[in-house]
Amino acid sequence: MSIQTKAAETAPIVVVGASAAGLLAAYLLAKGGRAVRLCEKNEQLGSPARTLIVTRAIDNLLPFSPSPAVTNQTRYLRLFSPGRSLTLELGTSDRIVERERLVQMLGREARRAGAELLLGCRFVHLEPDRDGALVHLEHASGQRLQLRTPTIIAAHGVSGELSSPLGHNHSKTAFVLQAVVALPSAVPEDTTQVWFDPASTRYFYWLIPDSQERGVVGLIADDEGRARLSLQRFLAMHNLEPSSFQAAPVPLYCGSSRPQRLAGAQIFWVGDAAAQVKATTMGGLVTGLQGAEALSRAILTGDQVRASCILNGRLALHLLVRKLLNAFAADDYDRLLDLVDGKVRSVLERRTRDELLPMLLSLVAAQPRFVELVMRSQPWRECLRSHWWSGSN
């Protein structure tokens, strides 16, 4: 078994994990003139396939048009509470994205920018080395590789290869499970549907059409067992037959992930590895890309504080809103939908979930009774007193 040691005159940056965030960071850093080597344990980029829904915010975060990865666009959002329903016409359609295609496109751009992608290369361990660190890798062929670097980016997702040795495991996660189904004839292909049912999950269910023929039905739950049981019941209730399933653990944001040091090497976390996930919807693609953009700017400019504080502020606000929603009962969701009048509807149709602060300010201005609803809901004071920023649930 041969061992090769690679170094570069320009002090290469090593990215562990070919997530969307990791690949965007590799692209931006390589484009900025840095030598970048990205290692990924899987031999194929983007596996497994997963259907995602994102807002228009993604258009400004990618170095290309996401159109080839977009399978559908939904202009309408239909919301159901236990006793109410309403339909919103979005100002800009949501994009239904196939994650595998998007990741493969990011991989091509990263290579074109000069990043080296080492696929089928598993992270083994890390050790101090001179003014940096020595990253030990093993290829699927059995060949071992050593990379010397002063900068490591962990972009491997939840509880990835670097998490355990560096004591960076996420103690809290949720579980996302969705079933691929034939799209019911009564469901328009341009309409995403969302159900709030706090008796079943404190998050929500969804039906997202990804084409004229099929869609994905899913939910977020506290763990895999509850997710599978609840989804099975939901599918039976709506007479839907799954053809396959897509599943993933999702980290719960509980504050910014601080860089770590090993000897002279600095280690950064990005994407799901940094829990850069909106706690309101548990969506992490847009925020992971924003995290990659902020981190790349920080490394290239040396400003590691300013670049990340805006994103962390947004994520903290999503966490606060999630804490408040977790206290909602069924009748609270009914009252919430009852408050959607003309002005409120205009705000919800104009603003996206990636614009949470301006959305909330506009909602309160349009309908002050939202504040009353929050204060009347179950223990919101305890929610605020229990250090919501710590990520406790």
C-alpha positions as CSV (number, residue, x, y, z in Angstrom):
1,M,0.0,0.0,0.0
2,S,1.6,3.2,-1.1
3,I,1.5,6.5,0.8
4,Q,1.8,9.8,-1.0
5,T,2.2,13.2,0.6
6,K,0.9,16.2,-1.3
7,A,1.8,19.8,-0.5
8,A,1.6,23.0,-2.5
9,E,3.7,26.2,-2.6
10,T,0.5,28.2,-2.1
11,A,-0.5,26.4,1.1
12,P,-3.6,24.4,-0.1
13,I,-6.9,24.5,1.7
14,V,-8.4,21.1,2.3
15,V,-12.2,20.8,2.2
16,V,-13.7,17.6,3.7
17,G,-17.0,16.7,2.1
18,A,-18.6,17.5,-1.3
19,S,-21.8,19.0,0.0
20,A,-23.2,22.0,-1.8
21,A,-21.6,24.3,0.8
22,G,-18.3,22.5,0.5
23,L,-18.2,22.7,-3.3
24,L,-19.2,26.4,-3.4
25,A,-16.5,27.1,-0.8
26,A,-14.0,25.2,-3.0
27,Y,-15.1,27.1,-6.1
28,L,-14.9,30.6,-4.5
29,L,-11.5,29.9,-2.8
30,A,-10.0,28.5,-6.0
31,K,-11.4,31.4,-8.0
32,G,-9.8,33.7,-5.4
33,G,-6.4,32.3,-6.2
34,R,-6.1,29.7,-3.4
35,A,-5.0,26.1,-4.0
36,V,-7.9,23.9,-2.9
37,R,-8.2,20.1,-2.5
38,L,-11.6,18.6,-1.7
39,C,-11.9,15.0,-0.5
40,E,-15.2,13.1,-0.6
41,K,-15.7,9.6,0.6
42,N,-18.3,8.8,-2.1
43,E,-17.2,8.1,-5.6
44,Q,-20.1,10.0,-7.1
45,L,-21.1,13.6,-6.4
46,G,-24.6,14.3,-5.0
47,S,-25.6,10.9,-4.0
48,P,-28.2,10.1,-2.8
49,A,-30.7,12.1,-4.8
50,R,-33.2,14.3,-2.9
51,T,-35.9,16.7,-3.9
52,L,-35.6,20.1,-2.3
53,I,-37.7,23.3,-2.4
54,V,-35.9,26.7,-2.3
55,T,-36.6,30.4,-2.8
56,R,-35.3,32.8,-5.3
57,A,-32.4,33.5,-3.0
58,I,-30.5,30.6,-4.5
59,D,-30.2,32.5,-7.8
60,N,-27.8,35.0,-6.4
61,L,-25.6,32.4,-4.6
62,L,-24.6,30.2,-7.5
63,P,-21.9,30.9,-10.2
64,F,-24.4,29.5,-12.7
65,S,-28.1,29.4,-13.4
66,P,-29.7,26.5,-11.4
67,S,-32.2,25.9,-14.2
68,P,-30.8,22.4,-15.2
69,A,-31.3,21.2,-11.6
70,V,-34.8,22.8,-11.3
71,T,-37.5,20.2,-12.0
72,N,-40.5,22.4,-11.4
73,Q,-41.6,25.8,-10.0
74,T,-44.5,26.4,-7.7
75,R,-46.3,29.7,-7.8
76,Y,-48.9,28.9,-5.1
77,L,-48.6,27.9,-1.5
78,R,-51.7,26.2,0.1
79,L,-51.6,26.2,3.9
80,F,-53.7,23.9,6.1
81,S,-54.3,24.1,9.9
82,P,-56.5,21.6,11.7
83,G,-59.6,23.8,11.0
84,R,-58.6,26.3,8.4
85,S,-56.9,26.7,4.9
86,L,-55.8,29.4,2.6
87,T,-53.8,29.8,-0.6
88,L,-51.1,32.3,-1.3
89,E,-49.9,33.4,-4.7
90,L,-46.1,33.9,-4.4
91,G,-44.6,37.0,-5.9
92,T,-41.7,34.8,-7.2
93,S,-42.1,31.1,-7.7
94,D,-40.3,28.6,-5.4
95,R,-37.8,26.4,-7.2
96,I,-38.1,22.6,-6.9
97,V,-34.5,21.4,-7.1
98,E,-32.9,18.0,-7.6
99,R,-30.0,18.1,-5.1
100,E,-27.9,15.5,-6.9
101,R,-27.9,17.5,-10.2
102,L,-27.1,20.7,-8.4
103,V,-24.2,19.2,-6.5
104,Q,-22.8,17.8,-9.7
105,M,-23.0,21.2,-11.4
106,L,-21.2,22.8,-8.4
107,G,-18.5,20.1,-8.8
108,R,-17.9,21.0,-12.4
109,E,-17.6,24.7,-11.6
110,A,-15.2,24.0,-8.7
111,R,-13.0,21.9,-11.1
112,R,-13.1,24.7,-13.7
113,A,-12.0,27.2,-11.1
114,G,-9.0,25.1,-10.3
115,A,-10.0,23.0,-7.3
116,E,-8.9,19.4,-7.2
117,L,-11.7,17.0,-6.3
118,L,-10.5,13.7,-4.7
119,L,-13.6,11.4,-5.0
120,G,-13.7,8.1,-3.2
121,C,-11.2,9.5,-0.7
122,R,-12.1,8.8,2.9
123,F,-10.9,11.0,5.8
124,V,-8.9,8.8,8.2
125,H,-7.4,11.1,10.8
126,L,-5.7,14.4,11.5
127,E,-2.4,15.2,13.2
128,P,-0.4,18.3,13.9
129,D,2.4,19.0,11.4
130,R,4.8,21.9,11.5
131,D,2.8,25.1,11.1
132,G,-0.4,23.3,10.0
133,A,-1.9,19.8,10.0
134,L,-1.5,16.6,8.2
135,V,-4.8,15.2,6.8
136,H,-4.7,11.4,6.3
137,L,-7.0,10.0,3.6
138,E,-7.6,6.6,2.1
139,H,-8.9,6.0,-1.4
140,A,-11.4,3.3,-2.2
141,S,-8.5,1.5,-4.1
142,G,-6.6,1.3,-0.8
143,Q,-4.1,4.0,-1.6
144,R,-3.3,6.3,1.3
145,L,-2.8,10.0,0.9
146,Q,-1.5,12.7,3.2
147,L,-2.2,16.4,2.6
148,R,-0.4,19.2,4.4
149,T,-2.5,22.2,5.0
150,P,-2.9,25.2,7.4
151,T,-6.6,25.5,6.7
152,I,-9.3,22.8,6.8
153,I,-13.0,23.2,6.0
154,A,-15.4,20.6,7.4
155,A,-18.3,20.4,5.0
156,H,-19.3,16.8,5.5
157,G,-22.8,17.2,6.9
158,V,-24.2,16.0,10.2
159,S,-21.8,14.1,12.4
160,G,-19.2,13.7,9.6
161,E,-15.7,12.4,9.6
162,L,-14.1,15.4,11.5
163,S,-16.9,15.7,14.1
164,S,-15.9,13.0,16.5
165,P,-12.1,13.5,16.6
166,L,-12.6,17.2,17.2
167,G,-15.5,16.9,19.6
168,H,-17.9,18.7,17.3
169,N,-20.9,16.3,17.3
170,H,-24.3,17.9,17.1
171,S,-26.2,16.7,20.2
172,K,-29.6,17.7,18.7
173,T,-31.0,16.8,15.3
174,A,-34.3,16.4,13.6
175,F,-35.2,13.9,10.9
176,V,-36.6,14.7,7.5
177,L,-38.4,11.9,5.7
178,Q,-40.3,12.2,2.4
179,A,-41.9,9.7,0.1
180,V,-42.0,9.9,-3.7
181,V,-45.6,9.5,-4.9
182,A,-47.7,9.8,-8.0
183,L,-49.1,13.3,-8.0
184,P,-52.9,13.1,-7.4
185,S,-54.9,14.5,-10.2
186,A,-56.6,17.0,-7.9
187,V,-53.3,18.6,-7.0
188,P,-52.1,21.3,-9.3
189,E,-48.4,21.0,-10.3
190,D,-47.8,24.7,-9.5
191,T,-49.0,24.4,-5.9
192,T,-47.0,23.4,-2.8
193,Q,-49.2,22.2,0.1
194,V,-48.3,22.4,3.8
195,W,-50.2,21.0,6.8
196,F,-49.7,22.1,10.4
197,D,-50.7,19.3,12.7
198,P,-49.1,19.8,16.2
199,A,-50.7,16.6,17.5
200,S,-48.6,14.7,15.0
201,T,-45.5,16.8,14.6
202,R,-44.4,20.2,16.0
203,Y,-43.1,21.0,12.5
204,F,-45.3,20.3,9.5
205,Y,-46.1,18.0,6.5
206,W,-45.8,18.9,2.8
207,L,-46.6,17.9,-0.7
208,I,-44.3,19.3,-3.3
209,P,-44.9,18.6,-7.0
210,D,-41.6,18.1,-8.7
211,S,-43.3,17.4,-12.1
212,Q,-46.7,16.9,-13.7
213,E,-46.6,13.2,-12.8
214,R,-45.0,13.0,-9.3
215,G,-44.3,14.8,-6.1
216,V,-42.8,14.2,-2.7
217,V,-44.8,14.0,0.6
218,G,-42.8,14.5,3.7
219,L,-42.5,15.8,7.2
220,I,-40.0,16.8,9.9
221,A,-40.0,14.9,13.2
222,D,-37.8,14.7,16.2
223,D,-36.4,11.3,15.3
224,E,-36.5,8.7,12.5
225,G,-39.0,6.4,14.3
226,R,-41.6,9.1,14.8
227,A,-41.0,10.3,11.2
228,R,-41.7,6.9,9.7
229,L,-44.8,6.2,11.8
230,S,-46.3,9.7,11.2
231,L,-45.6,9.6,7.5
232,Q,-47.1,6.2,7.1
233,R,-50.3,7.4,8.8
234,F,-50.4,10.6,6.6
235,L,-49.9,8.6,3.4
236,A,-52.7,6.3,4.3
237,M,-55.0,9.2,5.3
238,H,-54.5,10.8,1.8
239,N,-54.5,7.5,-0.1
240,L,-51.0,7.9,-1.4
241,E,-48.7,5.0,-2.3
242,P,-44.9,5.6,-1.9
243,S,-42.6,4.4,-4.7
244,S,-39.4,5.3,-2.7
245,F,-38.3,7.3,0.2
246,Q,-35.7,10.1,0.8
247,A,-34.4,10.6,4.3
248,A,-31.8,12.6,6.1
249,P,-30.9,13.8,9.7
250,V,-30.8,17.6,10.0
251,P,-28.9,19.5,12.6
252,L,-30.6,21.9,14.9
253,Y,-29.0,25.3,14.9
254,C,-27.8,26.2,18.4
255,G,-25.4,29.1,17.8
256,S,-22.4,29.7,15.5
257,S,-19.7,27.1,15.1
258,R,-16.4,28.6,16.2
259,P,-13.2,27.8,14.3
260,Q,-10.9,25.4,16.0
261,R,-7.1,25.1,16.0
262,L,-4.9,22.0,15.8
263,A,-1.3,23.1,16.2
264,G,-0.9,25.8,13.5
265,A,-4.0,24.7,11.4
266,Q,-7.3,26.4,11.5
267,I,-10.5,24.3,11.1
268,F,-13.7,25.8,9.9
269,W,-17.3,24.4,9.7
270,V,-19.8,25.1,7.0
271,G,-23.2,24.0,5.9
272,D,-24.9,21.2,7.8
273,A,-21.5,20.5,9.6
274,A,-22.0,24.0,11.1
275,A,-25.8,23.5,11.6
276,Q,-26.4,26.4,9.2
277,V,-30.1,25.4,8.9
278,K,-33.2,27.5,9.2
279,A,-35.0,26.2,12.4
280,T,-38.4,27.3,11.1
281,T,-38.4,25.0,8.0
282,M,-35.3,22.9,8.6
283,G,-34.1,24.0,5.1
284,G,-30.3,24.3,4.8
285,L,-29.4,24.6,1.1
286,V,-29.6,28.4,0.8
287,T,-28.2,29.1,4.3
288,G,-25.4,26.5,3.7
289,L,-24.5,28.3,0.5
290,Q,-24.6,31.7,2.3
291,G,-22.3,30.1,5.0
292,A,-19.9,29.0,2.3
293,E,-19.9,32.5,0.7
294,A,-19.2,34.1,4.1
295,L,-16.5,31.7,5.0
296,S,-14.7,32.0,1.7
297,R,-14.8,35.8,2.0
298,A,-13.4,35.5,5.6
299,I,-10.5,33.3,4.5
300,L,-9.7,35.4,1.5
301,T,-9.9,38.8,3.3
302,G,-8.9,37.7,6.9
303,D,-12.1,39.2,8.3
304,Q,-13.6,36.2,10.1
305,V,-16.1,38.0,12.3
306,R,-18.1,40.4,10.1
307,A,-18.5,37.8,7.3
308,S,-20.5,35.3,9.5
309,C,-22.3,37.5,12.0
310,I,-25.2,38.4,9.6
311,L,-25.9,34.8,8.8
312,N,-25.8,33.8,12.4
313,G,-28.1,36.6,13.3
314,R,-30.6,35.3,10.7
315,L,-30.3,31.8,12.0
316,A,-30.8,32.9,15.6
317,L,-34.1,34.6,14.6
318,H,-35.3,31.5,12.8
319,L,-34.5,29.6,16.0
320,L,-36.6,32.0,18.1
321,V,-39.5,31.7,15.8
322,R,-39.3,27.9,15.9
323,K,-39.3,28.0,19.7
324,L,-42.5,30.0,19.6
325,L,-44.1,27.8,17.0
326,N,-43.3,24.7,19.1
327,A,-45.6,26.1,21.7
328,F,-48.5,26.4,19.3
329,A,-51.6,24.2,19.8
330,A,-54.0,23.3,17.0
331,D,-56.3,26.3,17.7
332,D,-53.3,28.6,17.6
333,Y,-52.6,27.6,14.0
334,D,-56.3,28.2,13.2
335,R,-56.1,31.7,14.7
336,L,-52.8,32.3,12.8
337,L,-54.5,31.6,9.5
338,D,-57.6,33.6,10.6
339,L,-55.3,36.7,10.9
340,V,-54.3,36.6,7.2
341,D,-56.2,39.5,5.7
342,G,-55.4,41.5,2.7
343,K,-52.4,43.4,4.1
344,V,-51.0,40.3,5.7
345,R,-51.5,38.3,2.5
346,S,-49.6,40.9,0.6
347,V,-46.6,40.6,2.9
348,L,-46.6,36.8,2.8
349,E,-46.8,36.8,-1.0
350,R,-44.1,39.4,-1.4
351,R,-41.5,38.2,1.2
352,T,-39.9,34.8,1.4
353,R,-38.7,32.7,4.3
354,D,-35.2,33.7,3.5
355,E,-36.2,37.3,4.4
356,L,-37.5,36.5,7.8
357,L,-36.7,39.8,9.7
358,P,-38.3,42.1,7.1
359,M,-41.2,39.7,6.8
360,L,-41.9,39.7,10.6
361,L,-41.6,43.5,10.9
362,S,-44.0,43.9,8.0
363,L,-46.4,41.3,9.4
364,V,-46.6,43.1,12.8
365,A,-47.1,46.4,11.1
366,A,-49.9,45.0,8.9
367,Q,-51.6,43.0,11.7
368,P,-50.6,43.9,15.3
369,R,-52.7,41.0,16.6
370,F,-49.9,38.7,15.7
371,V,-48.1,39.9,18.8
372,E,-51.2,39.1,20.9
373,L,-51.4,35.6,19.4
374,V,-47.8,34.9,20.3
375,M,-48.3,36.2,23.9
376,R,-51.5,34.1,24.3
377,S,-49.9,30.9,23.0
378,Q,-48.6,28.3,25.4
379,P,-45.6,29.1,27.5
380,W,-43.8,31.7,25.4
381,R,-42.3,33.4,28.4
382,E,-40.7,30.1,29.4
383,C,-39.5,29.7,25.9
384,L,-37.7,33.1,26.1
385,R,-36.4,32.5,29.6
386,S,-35.0,29.0,28.7
387,H,-32.2,30.5,26.7
388,W,-33.7,30.0,23.3
389,W,-30.3,30.8,21.8
390,S,-28.8,27.7,23.3
391,G,-30.8,25.4,21.0
392,S,-32.7,23.6,23.8
393,N,-36.1,22.2,22.9
